[in-house]
Amino acid sequence: MYGIVLIGGGIYTASVQKFSVAPNEVEKETPYIERNIEATSSQADAVDERELTGEVLLTAKDIDANRNTVDSIRLWDVRPLLDTFAQIQEIRTYYEFQNEKKKKKTTTTATLCMEFRDR
């Protein structure tokens, strides 16, 4: 029973995304983006602003003291990154990625290897 619900739900949501949202993405997502901007703007006064010069050195102690923050920093989000690469390469392919976890492309002079980790 749960399997049917999971598979059916997955097929339904994928179908809605592909046939309804993707063709009109800007139109469909605009209300949600507007609400997010409004919610963020309404809380702007609660932000404590301070100027940072960037001259203070970061130490291992600082990283350990702020482990949750450091662990939540997303350096590469695979989905938009692959979409961006696909758009850039529409005319001529520079890289070819076999899977999401490890991407490797051999060239005549060197091997380029990029590894992406999901958080």
N, CA, C and O atoms as CSV, one atom per row, in Angstrom:
chain,resi,resn,atom,element,x,y,z
A,1,MET,N,N,0.829,-1.200,0.000
A,1,MET,CA,C,0.000,0.000,0.000
A,1,MET,C,C,0.873,1.263,0.000
A,1,MET,O,O,0.655,2.185,-0.786
A,2,TYR,N,N,1.874,1.282,0.908
A,2,TYR,CA,C,2.743,2.451,0.972
A,2,TYR,C,C,3.551,2.606,-0.311
A,2,TYR,O,O,3.804,3.721,-0.768
A,3,GLY,N,N,3.947,1.487,-0.878
A,3,GLY,CA,C,4.699,1.527,-2.134
A,3,GLY,C,C,3.898,2.149,-3.258
A,3,GLY,O,O,4.422,2.937,-4.044
A,4,ILE,N,N,2.622,1.792,-3.333
A,4,ILE,CA,C,1.752,2.356,-4.367
A,4,ILE,C,C,1.611,3.860,-4.175
A,4,ILE,O,O,1.661,4.624,-5.139
A,5,VAL,N,N,1.436,4.276,-2.931
A,5,VAL,CA,C,1.308,5.704,-2.632
A,5,VAL,C,C,2.601,6.438,-2.986
A,5,VAL,O,O,2.558,7.511,-3.587
A,6,LEU,N,N,3.744,5.870,-2.618
A,6,LEU,CA,C,5.031,6.513,-2.914
A,6,LEU,C,C,5.273,6.613,-4.417
A,6,LEU,O,O,5.668,7.663,-4.923
A,7,ILE,N,N,5.034,5.518,-5.119
A,7,ILE,CA,C,5.261,5.526,-6.566
A,7,ILE,C,C,4.261,6.455,-7.256
A,7,ILE,O,O,4.644,7.261,-8.104
A,8,GLY,N,N,2.981,6.343,-6.892
A,8,GLY,CA,C,1.954,7.208,-7.481
A,8,GLY,C,C,2.210,8.680,-7.184
A,8,GLY,O,O,2.072,9.534,-8.059
A,9,GLY,N,N,2.583,8.964,-5.946
A,9,GLY,CA,C,2.888,10.348,-5.569
A,9,GLY,C,C,4.091,10.873,-6.321
A,9,GLY,O,O,4.107,12.030,-6.741
A,10,GLY,N,N,5.097,10.034,-6.495
A,10,GLY,CA,C,6.293,10.433,-7.241
A,10,GLY,C,C,5.980,10.709,-8.696
A,10,GLY,O,O,6.453,11.692,-9.265
A,11,ILE,N,N,5.182,9.841,-9.298
A,11,ILE,CA,C,4.801,10.023,-10.704
A,11,ILE,C,C,3.945,11.276,-10.861
A,11,ILE,O,O,4.145,12.053,-11.794
A,12,TYR,N,N,2.998,11.474,-9.958
A,12,TYR,CA,C,2.123,12.646,-10.027
A,12,TYR,C,C,2.926,13.938,-9.888
A,12,TYR,O,O,2.777,14.854,-10.697
A,13,THR,N,N,3.785,14.013,-8.857
A,13,THR,CA,C,4.544,15.251,-8.660
A,13,THR,C,C,5.516,15.507,-9.797
A,13,THR,O,O,5.702,16.655,-10.202
A,14,ALA,N,N,6.140,14.456,-10.320
A,14,ALA,CA,C,7.050,14.627,-11.458
A,14,ALA,C,C,6.290,15.109,-12.692
A,14,ALA,O,O,6.790,15.939,-13.452
A,15,SER,N,N,5.082,14.586,-12.885
A,15,SER,CA,C,4.266,15.000,-14.027
A,15,SER,C,C,3.849,16.463,-13.907
A,15,SER,O,O,3.914,17.211,-14.882
A,16,VAL,N,N,3.423,16.867,-12.719
A,16,VAL,CA,C,3.038,18.265,-12.500
A,16,VAL,C,C,4.232,19.173,-12.761
A,16,VAL,O,O,4.097,20.200,-13.426
A,17,GLN,N,N,5.397,18.804,-12.245
A,17,GLN,CA,C,6.603,19.609,-12.448
A,17,GLN,C,C,6.937,19.722,-13.934
A,17,GLN,O,O,7.183,20.819,-14.435
A,18,LYS,N,N,6.944,18.600,-14.632
A,18,LYS,CA,C,7.361,18.589,-16.036
A,18,LYS,C,C,6.366,19.274,-16.967
A,18,LYS,O,O,6.769,20.033,-17.848
A,19,PHE,N,N,5.081,19.018,-16.783
A,19,PHE,CA,C,4.097,19.496,-17.749
A,19,PHE,C,C,3.389,20.785,-17.341
A,19,PHE,O,O,2.825,21.465,-18.198
A,20,SER,N,N,3.403,21.135,-16.067
A,20,SER,CA,C,2.709,22.340,-15.635
A,20,SER,C,C,3.678,23.428,-15.182
A,20,SER,O,O,3.566,24.579,-15.605
A,21,VAL,N,N,4.620,23.068,-14.330
A,21,VAL,CA,C,5.516,24.080,-13.761
A,21,VAL,C,C,6.630,24.455,-14.717
A,21,VAL,O,O,6.837,25.640,-14.980
A,22,ALA,N,N,7.354,23.479,-15.246
A,22,ALA,CA,C,8.532,23.763,-16.069
A,22,ALA,C,C,8.239,24.660,-17.273
A,22,ALA,O,O,9.014,25.583,-17.525
A,23,PRO,N,N,7.166,24.435,-18.025
A,23,PRO,CA,C,6.913,25.319,-19.178
A,23,PRO,C,C,6.584,26.764,-18.779
A,23,PRO,O,O,6.856,27.686,-19.548
A,24,ASN,N,N,6.014,26.971,-17.609
A,24,ASN,CA,C,5.623,28.310,-17.142
A,24,ASN,C,C,6.247,28.593,-15.783
A,24,ASN,O,O,5.575,29.105,-14.887
A,25,GLU,N,N,7.510,28.270,-15.624
A,25,GLU,CA,C,8.142,28.329,-14.310
A,25,GLU,C,C,8.060,29.710,-13.668
A,25,GLU,O,O,7.725,29.825,-12.489
A,26,VAL,N,N,8.362,30.748,-14.425
A,26,VAL,CA,C,8.344,32.101,-13.868
A,26,VAL,C,C,6.932,32.459,-13.412
A,26,VAL,O,O,6.744,32.982,-12.313
A,27,GLU,N,N,5.952,32.180,-14.245
A,27,GLU,CA,C,4.562,32.500,-13.906
A,27,GLU,C,C,4.082,31.709,-12.685
A,27,GLU,O,O,3.410,32.256,-11.810
A,28,LYS,N,N,4.429,30.435,-12.635
A,28,LYS,CA,C,3.962,29.575,-11.538
A,28,LYS,C,C,4.644,29.912,-10.215
A,28,LYS,O,O,4.025,29.827,-9.155
A,29,GLU,N,N,5.915,30.292,-10.279
A,29,GLU,CA,C,6.667,30.504,-9.043
A,29,GLU,C,C,6.665,31.945,-8.557
A,29,GLU,O,O,7.066,32.208,-7.423
A,30,THR,N,N,6.225,32.880,-9.381
A,30,THR,CA,C,6.216,34.299,-9.007
A,30,THR,C,C,5.473,34.569,-7.697
A,30,THR,O,O,6.007,35.299,-6.862
A,31,PRO,N,N,4.273,34.025,-7.467
A,31,PRO,CA,C,3.591,34.306,-6.191
A,31,PRO,C,C,4.393,33.834,-4.977
A,31,PRO,O,O,4.416,34.505,-3.946
A,32,TYR,N,N,5.042,32.694,-5.100
A,32,TYR,CA,C,5.827,32.171,-3.982
A,32,TYR,C,C,7.065,33.033,-3.731
A,32,TYR,O,O,7.427,33.301,-2.585
A,33,ILE,N,N,7.699,33.458,-4.806
A,33,ILE,CA,C,8.876,34.321,-4.668
A,33,ILE,C,C,8.478,35.661,-4.055
A,33,ILE,O,O,9.183,36.184,-3.192
A,34,GLU,N,N,7.341,36.221,-4.504
A,34,GLU,CA,C,6.867,37.495,-3.954
A,34,GLU,C,C,6.592,37.371,-2.458
A,34,GLU,O,O,6.942,38.258,-1.679
A,35,ARG,N,N,5.959,36.262,-2.061
A,35,ARG,CA,C,5.698,36.054,-0.629
A,35,ARG,C,C,6.985,35.919,0.161
A,35,ARG,O,O,7.076,36.431,1.276
A,36,ASN,N,N,7.987,35.240,-0.393
A,36,ASN,CA,C,9.265,35.111,0.292
A,36,ASN,C,C,9.958,36.459,0.434
A,36,ASN,O,O,10.522,36.765,1.485
A,37,ILE,N,N,9.915,37.259,-0.617
A,37,ILE,CA,C,10.520,38.598,-0.551
A,37,ILE,C,C,9.801,39.448,0.483
A,37,ILE,O,O,10.442,40.147,1.268
A,38,GLU,N,N,8.473,39.393,0.491
A,38,GLU,CA,C,7.683,40.158,1.462
A,38,GLU,C,C,8.001,39.727,2.897
A,38,GLU,O,O,8.182,40.564,3.781
A,39,ALA,N,N,8.065,38.420,3.113
A,39,ALA,CA,C,8.368,37.912,4.459
A,39,ALA,C,C,9.775,38.310,4.888
A,39,ALA,O,O,10.000,38.656,6.048
A,40,THR,N,N,10.709,38.262,3.966
A,40,THR,CA,C,12.078,38.658,4.273
A,40,THR,C,C,12.156,40.155,4.561
A,40,THR,O,O,12.817,40.579,5.508
A,41,SER,N,N,11.476,40.950,3.736
A,41,SER,CA,C,11.484,42.407,3.915
A,41,SER,C,C,10.862,42.808,5.240
A,41,SER,O,O,11.324,43.748,5.887
A,42,SER,N,N,9.820,42.101,5.647
A,42,SER,CA,C,9.149,42.470,6.893
A,42,SER,C,C,10.032,42.179,8.109
A,42,SER,O,O,9.809,42.745,9.180
A,43,GLN,N,N,11.006,41.323,7.961
A,43,GLN,CA,C,11.910,40.996,9.066
A,43,GLN,C,C,13.257,41.715,8.955
A,43,GLN,O,O,14.156,41.479,9.761
A,44,ALA,N,N,13.394,42.587,7.962
A,44,ALA,CA,C,14.673,43.271,7.740
A,44,ALA,C,C,15.088,44.125,8.932
A,44,ALA,O,O,16.282,44.288,9.186
A,45,ASP,N,N,14.119,44.676,9.670
A,45,ASP,CA,C,14.452,45.512,10.832
A,45,ASP,C,C,15.038,44.692,11.973
A,45,ASP,O,O,15.724,45.236,12.838
A,46,ALA,N,N,14.774,43.392,11.983
A,46,ALA,CA,C,15.267,42.530,13.055
A,46,ALA,C,C,16.723,42.117,12.843
A,46,ALA,O,O,17.313,41.466,13.705
A,47,VAL,N,N,17.300,42.488,11.711
A,47,VAL,CA,C,18.674,42.102,11.394
A,47,VAL,C,C,19.641,43.037,12.105
A,47,VAL,O,O,19.484,44.257,12.078
A,48,ASP,N,N,20.632,42.448,12.733
A,48,ASP,CA,C,21.677,43.224,13.395
A,48,ASP,C,C,22.803,43.450,12.383
A,48,ASP,O,O,23.551,42.525,12.064
A,49,GLU,N,N,22.920,44.663,11.889
A,49,GLU,CA,C,23.939,44.974,10.885
A,49,GLU,C,C,25.238,45.375,11.556
A,49,GLU,O,O,25.250,46.118,12.538
A,50,ARG,N,N,26.330,44.868,11.007
A,50,ARG,CA,C,27.652,45.296,11.458
A,50,ARG,C,C,28.608,45.195,10.287
A,50,ARG,O,O,28.448,44.350,9.407
A,51,GLU,N,N,29.583,46.050,10.288
A,51,GLU,CA,C,30.523,46.087,9.185
A,51,GLU,C,C,31.704,45.170,9.491
A,51,GLU,O,O,32.280,45.210,10.578
A,52,LEU,N,N,32.044,44.352,8.512
A,52,LEU,CA,C,33.166,43.442,8.651
A,52,LEU,C,C,34.240,43.843,7.656
A,52,LEU,O,O,33.963,44.052,6.474
A,53,THR,N,N,35.456,43.946,8.141
A,53,THR,CA,C,36.542,44.373,7.271
A,53,THR,C,C,37.200,43.198,6.559
A,53,THR,O,O,37.819,43.379,5.511
A,54,GLY,N,N,37.074,42.003,7.114
A,54,GLY,CA,C,37.721,40.841,6.520
A,54,GLY,C,C,39.167,40.692,6.937
A,54,GLY,O,O,39.881,39.835,6.415
A,55,GLU,N,N,39.609,41.519,7.874
A,55,GLU,CA,C,41.000,41.474,8.309
A,55,GLU,C,C,41.241,40.483,9.440
A,55,GLU,O,O,42.385,40.109,9.698
A,56,VAL,N,N,40.185,40.057,10.115
A,56,VAL,CA,C,40.328,39.112,11.219
A,56,VAL,C,C,40.600,37.726,10.650
A,56,VAL,O,O,39.915,37.280,9.729
A,57,LEU,N,N,41.601,37.047,11.201
A,57,LEU,CA,C,41.960,35.717,10.717
A,57,LEU,C,C,41.002,34.667,11.275
A,57,LEU,O,O,40.626,34.715,12.446
A,58,LEU,N,N,40.625,33.745,10.448
A,58,LEU,CA,C,39.754,32.646,10.839
A,58,LEU,C,C,40.620,31.518,11.386
A,58,LEU,O,O,41.592,31.110,10.750
A,59,THR,N,N,40.269,31.023,12.553
A,59,THR,CA,C,41.050,29.958,13.174
A,59,THR,C,C,40.222,28.679,13.260
A,59,THR,O,O,39.005,28.699,13.076
A,60,ALA,N,N,40.897,27.577,13.539
A,60,ALA,CA,C,40.204,26.298,13.716
A,60,ALA,C,C,39.251,26.375,14.907
A,60,ALA,O,O,38.197,25.739,14.902
A,61,LYS,N,N,39.613,27.143,15.915
A,61,LYS,CA,C,38.745,27.311,17.089
A,61,LYS,C,C,37.431,27.998,16.693
A,61,LYS,O,O,36.362,27.620,17.174
A,62,ASP,N,N,37.511,29.006,15.818
A,62,ASP,CA,C,36.318,29.684,15.327
A,62,ASP,C,C,35.410,28.720,14.564
A,62,ASP,O,O,34.190,28.733,14.729
A,63,ILE,N,N,36.019,27.895,13.736
A,63,ILE,CA,C,35.246,26.922,12.953
A,63,ILE,C,C,34.583,25.917,13.875
A,63,ILE,O,O,33.409,25.593,13.695
A,64,ASP,N,N,35.319,25.418,14.862
A,64,ASP,CA,C,34.740,24.457,15.813
A,64,ASP,C,C,33.610,25.087,16.627
A,64,ASP,O,O,32.615,24.424,16.919
A,65,ALA,N,N,33.755,26.348,16.990
A,65,ALA,CA,C,32.734,27.036,17.782
A,65,ALA,C,C,31.463,27.289,16.978
A,65,ALA,O,O,30.388,27.471,17.550
A,66,ASN,N,N,31.586,27.299,15.657
A,66,ASN,CA,C,30.445,27.573,14.781
A,66,ASN,C,C,30.210,26.414,13.815
A,66,ASN,O,O,29.894,26.634,12.646
A,67,ARG,N,N,30.361,25.202,14.292
A,67,ARG,CA,C,30.286,24.000,13.456
A,67,ARG,C,C,28.964,23.894,12.698
A,67,ARG,O,O,28.969,23.546,11.517
A,68,ASN,N,N,27.829,24.184,13.345
A,68,ASN,CA,C,26.537,24.090,12.656
A,68,ASN,C,C,26.449,25.053,11.478
A,68,ASN,O,O,25.942,24.698,10.414
A,69,THR,N,N,26.939,26.255,11.670
A,69,THR,CA,C,26.923,27.237,10.587
A,69,THR,C,C,27.838,26.809,9.454
A,69,THR,O,O,27.453,26.869,8.286
A,70,VAL,N,N,29.038,26.381,9.785
A,70,VAL,CA,C,29.997,25.975,8.758
A,70,VAL,C,C,29.475,24.769,7.976
A,70,VAL,O,O,29.629,24.710,6.756
A,71,ASP,N,N,28.864,23.816,8.665
A,71,ASP,CA,C,28.348,22.622,7.994
A,71,ASP,C,C,27.173,22.924,7.079
A,71,ASP,O,O,26.907,22.169,6.144
A,72,SER,N,N,26.466,24.020,7.337
A,72,SER,CA,C,25.305,24.340,6.499
A,72,SER,C,C,25.670,25.219,5.303
A,72,SER,O,O,24.793,25.569,4.513
A,73,ILE,N,N,26.924,25.575,5.157
A,73,ILE,CA,C,27.342,26.392,4.020
A,73,ILE,C,C,27.359,25.513,2.776
A,73,ILE,O,O,28.065,24.506,2.731
A,74,ARG,N,N,26.594,25.891,1.783
A,74,ARG,CA,C,26.534,25.122,0.546
A,74,ARG,C,C,27.438,25.794,-0.471
A,74,ARG,O,O,27.181,26.918,-0.902
A,75,LEU,N,N,28.484,25.103,-0.845
A,75,LEU,CA,C,29.408,25.649,-1.826
A,75,LEU,C,C,28.945,25.388,-3.250
A,75,LEU,O,O,29.034,26.268,-4.106
A,76,TRP,N,N,28.457,24.198,-3.502
A,76,TRP,CA,C,27.980,23.829,-4.823
A,76,TRP,C,C,26.662,23.095,-4.675
A,76,TRP,O,O,26.598,22.062,-4.009
A,77,ASP,N,N,25.632,23.605,-5.274
A,77,ASP,CA,C,24.372,22.895,-5.347
A,77,ASP,C,C,24.327,22.256,-6.727
A,77,ASP,O,O,24.329,22.959,-7.738
A,78,VAL,N,N,24.287,20.946,-6.774
A,78,VAL,CA,C,24.439,20.201,-8.014
A,78,VAL,C,C,23.369,20.548,-9.043
A,78,VAL,O,O,23.676,20.685,-10.227
A,79,ARG,N,N,22.116,20.693,-8.609
A,79,ARG,CA,C,21.034,20.894,-9.578
A,79,ARG,C,C,21.197,22.165,-10.408
A,79,ARG,O,O,21.238,22.066,-11.634
A,80,PRO,N,N,21.292,23.360,-9.805
A,80,PRO,CA,C,21.446,24.546,-10.652
A,80,PRO,C,C,22.792,24.562,-11.373
A,80,PRO,O,O,22.908,25.119,-12.464
A,81,LEU,N,N,23.807,23.953,-10.764
A,81,LEU,CA,C,25.113,23.919,-11.406
A,81,LEU,C,C,25.041,23.131,-12.708
A,81,LEU,O,O,25.572,23.574,-13.727
A,82,LEU,N,N,24.392,21.966,-12.689
A,82,LEU,CA,C,24.268,21.164,-13.901
A,82,LEU,C,C,23.380,21.858,-14.928
A,82,LEU,O,O,23.640,21.772,-16.128
A,83,ASP,N,N,22.326,22.552,-14.465
A,83,ASP,CA,C,21.486,23.317,-15.389
A,83,ASP,C,C,22.294,24.425,-16.061
A,83,ASP,O,O,22.168,24.657,-17.263
A,84,THR,N,N,23.118,25.099,-15.277
A,84,THR,CA,C,23.959,26.170,-15.813
A,84,THR,C,C,24.945,25.626,-16.831
A,84,THR,O,O,25.098,26.192,-17.913
A,85,PHE,N,N,25.618,24.525,-16.491
A,85,PHE,CA,C,26.550,23.912,-17.432
A,85,PHE,C,C,25.832,23.511,-18.722
A,85,PHE,O,O,26.369,23.697,-19.814
A,86,ALA,N,N,24.631,22.966,-18.601
A,86,ALA,CA,C,23.881,22.555,-19.784
A,86,ALA,C,C,23.567,23.758,-20.672
A,86,ALA,O,O,23.663,23.666,-21.895
A,87,GLN,N,N,23.189,24.895,-20.059
A,87,GLN,CA,C,22.881,26.092,-20.839
A,87,GLN,C,C,24.128,26.647,-21.511
A,87,GLN,O,O,24.081,27.061,-22.669
A,88,ILE,N,N,25.241,26.656,-20.788
A,88,ILE,CA,C,26.490,27.188,-21.338
A,88,ILE,C,C,26.975,26.323,-22.503
A,88,ILE,O,O,27.547,26.828,-23.469
A,89,GLN,N,N,26.739,25.022,-22.399
A,89,GLN,CA,C,27.285,24.092,-23.375
A,89,GLN,C,C,26.326,23.757,-24.509
A,89,GLN,O,O,26.590,22.824,-25.268
A,90,GLU,N,N,25.230,24.479,-24.650
A,90,GLU,CA,C,24.253,24.131,-25.672
A,90,GLU,C,C,24.846,24.128,-27.076
A,90,GLU,O,O,24.466,23.306,-27.909
A,91,ILE,N,N,25.757,25.025,-27.335
A,91,ILE,CA,C,26.338,25.099,-28.677
A,91,ILE,C,C,27.447,24.064,-28.828
A,91,ILE,O,O,27.497,23.336,-29.819
A,92,ARG,N,N,28.329,24.003,-27.846
A,92,ARG,CA,C,29.472,23.095,-27.929
A,92,ARG,C,C,29.738,22.512,-26.550
A,92,ARG,O,O,29.871,23.266,-25.586
A,93,THR,N,N,29.817,21.216,-26.432
A,93,THR,CA,C,30.023,20.558,-25.149
A,93,THR,C,C,31.494,20.577,-24.761
A,93,THR,O,O,32.363,20.145,-25.518
A,94,TYR,N,N,31.749,21.089,-23.560
A,94,TYR,CA,C,33.103,21.101,-23.038
A,94,TYR,C,C,33.328,19.961,-22.057
A,94,TYR,O,O,34.401,19.358,-22.031
A,95,TYR,N,N,32.323,19.669,-21.256
A,95,TYR,CA,C,32.428,18.626,-20.247
A,95,TYR,C,C,31.295,17.639,-20.437
A,95,TYR,O,O,30.231,17.994,-20.943
A,96,GLU,N,N,31.520,16.425,-20.038
A,96,GLU,CA,C,30.469,15.423,-20.065
A,96,GLU,C,C,30.433,14.756,-18.704
A,96,GLU,O,O,31.442,14.218,-18.249
A,97,PHE,N,N,29.268,14.786,-18.042
A,97,PHE,CA,C,29.143,14.234,-16.706
A,97,PHE,C,C,28.367,12.920,-16.763
A,97,PHE,O,O,27.258,12.862,-17.295
A,98,GLN,N,N,28.965,11.871,-16.209
A,98,GLN,CA,C,28.317,10.572,-16.231
A,98,GLN,C,C,27.268,10.429,-15.129
A,98,GLN,O,O,26.198,9.869,-15.368
A,99,ASN,N,N,27.556,10.924,-13.932
A,99,ASN,CA,C,26.591,10.843,-12.847
A,99,ASN,C,C,26.759,12.043,-11.935
A,99,ASN,O,O,27.671,12.847,-12.125
A,100,GLU,N,N,25.878,12.172,-10.938
A,100,GLU,CA,C,25.916,13.340,-10.062
A,100,GLU,C,C,27.006,13.274,-9.017
A,100,GLU,O,O,27.492,14.320,-8.587
A,101,LYS,N,N,27.410,12.095,-8.591
A,101,LYS,CA,C,28.343,11.998,-7.472
A,101,LYS,C,C,29.781,12.284,-7.876
A,101,LYS,O,O,30.487,12.988,-7.153
A,102,LYS,N,N,30.228,11.769,-8.989
A,102,LYS,CA,C,31.600,12.007,-9.398
A,102,LYS,C,C,31.631,12.274,-10.891
A,102,LYS,O,O,31.156,11.463,-11.686
A,103,LYS,N,N,32.186,13.406,-11.266
A,103,LYS,CA,C,32.260,13.792,-12.651
A,103,LYS,C,C,33.719,13.759,-13.075
A,103,LYS,O,O,34.586,14.237,-12.345
A,104,LYS,N,N,33.995,13.209,-14.228
A,104,LYS,CA,C,35.377,13.096,-14.660
A,104,LYS,C,C,35.443,13.285,-16.168
A,104,LYS,O,O,34.639,12.714,-16.905
A,105,LYS,N,N,36.386,14.077,-16.621
A,105,LYS,CA,C,36.582,14.298,-18.040
A,105,LYS,C,C,38.070,14.238,-18.321
A,105,LYS,O,O,38.848,14.959,-17.698
A,106,THR,N,N,38.467,13.400,-19.237
A,106,THR,CA,C,39.877,13.273,-19.589
A,106,THR,C,C,40.160,14.166,-20.791
A,106,THR,O,O,39.429,14.146,-21.782
A,107,THR,N,N,41.223,14.940,-20.690
A,107,THR,CA,C,41.647,15.780,-21.806
A,107,THR,C,C,43.010,15.287,-22.266
A,107,THR,O,O,43.553,14.336,-21.703
A,108,THR,N,N,43.559,15.925,-23.276
A,108,THR,CA,C,44.853,15.487,-23.788
A,108,THR,C,C,45.988,15.801,-22.834
A,108,THR,O,O,47.011,15.116,-22.852
A,109,THR,N,N,45.836,16.815,-22.006
A,109,THR,CA,C,46.930,17.206,-21.126
A,109,THR,C,C,46.730,16.809,-19.673
A,109,THR,O,O,47.707,16.590,-18.957
A,110,ALA,N,N,45.498,16.713,-19.229
A,110,ALA,CA,C,45.266,16.435,-17.811
A,110,ALA,C,C,43.884,15.839,-17.617
A,110,ALA,O,O,43.059,15.814,-18.531
A,111,THR,N,N,43.659,15.366,-16.425
A,111,THR,CA,C,42.346,14.838,-16.067
A,111,THR,C,C,41.686,15.811,-15.108
A,111,THR,O,O,42.252,16.153,-14.069
A,112,LEU,N,N,40.501,16.251,-15.455
A,112,LEU,CA,C,39.738,17.158,-14.614
A,112,LEU,C,C,38.745,16.322,-13.836
A,112,LEU,O,O,37.948,15.591,-14.425
A,113,CYS,N,N,38.786,16.422,-12.522
A,113,CYS,CA,C,37.896,15.612,-11.701
A,113,CYS,C,C,37.219,16.526,-10.698
A,113,CYS,O,O,37.891,17.214,-9.930
A,114,MET,N,N,35.884,16.540,-10.698
A,114,MET,CA,C,35.135,17.342,-9.748
A,114,MET,C,C,34.260,16.402,-8.944
A,114,MET,O,O,33.623,15.506,-9.497
A,115,GLU,N,N,34.232,16.607,-7.649
A,115,GLU,CA,C,33.372,15.791,-6.811
A,115,GLU,C,C,32.416,16.707,-6.088
A,115,GLU,O,O,32.832,17.705,-5.500
A,116,PHE,N,N,31.139,16.377,-6.125
A,116,PHE,CA,C,30.115,17.171,-5.473
A,116,PHE,C,C,29.535,16.357,-4.346
A,116,PHE,O,O,29.257,15.167,-4.494
A,117,ARG,N,N,29.355,17.018,-3.208
A,117,ARG,CA,C,28.757,16.344,-2.066
A,117,ARG,C,C,27.452,17.017,-1.719
A,117,ARG,O,O,27.375,18.243,-1.633
A,118,ASP,N,N,26.427,16.212,-1.519
A,118,ASP,CA,C,25.141,16.739,-1.053
A,118,ASP,C,C,25.199,16.895,0.452
A,118,ASP,O,O,25.791,16.066,1.143
A,119,ARG,N,N,24.597,17.936,0.955
A,119,ARG,CA,C,24.557,18.126,2.404
A,119,ARG,C,C,23.200,17.773,2.910
A,119,ARG,O,O,22.947,17.862,4.112
